[in-house]
């Protein structure tokens, strides 16, 4: 009589992805609260500046092409 070795089932792709994701998140160097707040303010300020610049360019081109086309 021979005994068959017990094979463990391999995890499916979704389970493996979940385990790998959790493993990677544990290795991340998370910023402190103060760093996160200061970086958030930098992003907001840059977005406002870019919105003003793009809005100004839009207005200039609107006026330019409006006079160019006689509207």
Phi, psi and omega per residue, in radians:
X1 nan 2.240 3.138
X2 -1.889 2.509 3.125
X3 -1.769 2.203 3.124
X4 -1.413 2.364 3.092
X5 -1.182 2.503 3.139
X6 -1.389 2.140 3.111
X7 -1.642 2.285 3.055
X8 -1.453 2.463 3.117
X9 -1.271 2.427 3.069
X10 -1.386 2.488 -3.140
X11 -1.173 2.589 3.116
X12 -1.282 3.075 -3.031
X13 -1.100 -0.649 -3.115
X14 -1.183 -0.740 3.105
X15 -1.129 -0.744 3.135
X16 -1.111 -0.733 3.116
X17 -1.075 -0.746 3.132
X18 -1.090 -0.785 3.129
X19 -1.126 -0.745 3.141
X20 -1.158 -0.655 3.127
X21 -1.121 -0.812 3.122
X22 -1.089 -0.701 3.124
X23 -1.085 -0.755 3.136
X24 -1.184 -0.673 -3.135
X25 -1.139 -0.491 3.103
X26 -1.258 -0.400 -3.130
X27 -1.529 -0.195 -3.070
X28 -1.191 2.450 3.059
X29 -1.611 1.712 -3.056
X30 -1.372 2.480 3.112
X31 -1.285 2.763 3.068
X32 -1.276 2.955 -3.141
X33 -1.065 -0.737 -3.135
X34 -1.103 -0.730 3.106
X35 -1.115 -0.744 -3.130
X36 -1.106 -0.729 3.140
X37 -1.151 -0.785 -3.122
X38 -1.147 -0.697 3.109
X39 -1.172 -0.601 3.090
X40 -1.123 -0.744 3.107
X41 -1.112 -0.669 3.096
X42 -1.073 -0.779 3.135
X43 -1.086 -0.766 -3.134
X44 -1.105 -0.770 3.140
X45 -1.100 -0.778 3.124
X46 -1.100 -0.692 3.119
X47 -1.114 -0.720 3.136
X48 -1.142 -0.763 3.121
X49 -1.074 -0.782 3.136
X50 -1.144 -0.637 3.105
X51 -1.126 -0.709 3.119
X52 -1.140 -0.781 3.136
X53 -1.087 -0.863 -3.119
X54 -1.158 -0.656 3.075
X55 -1.118 -0.709 3.093
X56 -1.120 -0.773 3.096
X57 -1.097 -0.697 3.107
X58 -1.068 -0.775 -3.136
X59 -1.130 -0.744 3.135
X60 -1.094 -0.826 -3.137
X61 -1.172 -0.623 3.086
X62 -1.064 -0.832 3.116
X63 -1.129 -0.764 -3.109
X64 -1.074 -0.897 -3.117
X65 -1.266 -0.464 3.066
X66 -1.145 -0.749 3.113
X67 -1.284 -0.598 -3.127
X68 -1.138 -0.684 -3.108
X69 -1.641 -0.006 3.070
X70 1.338 0.579 3.126
X71 -1.955 nan nan
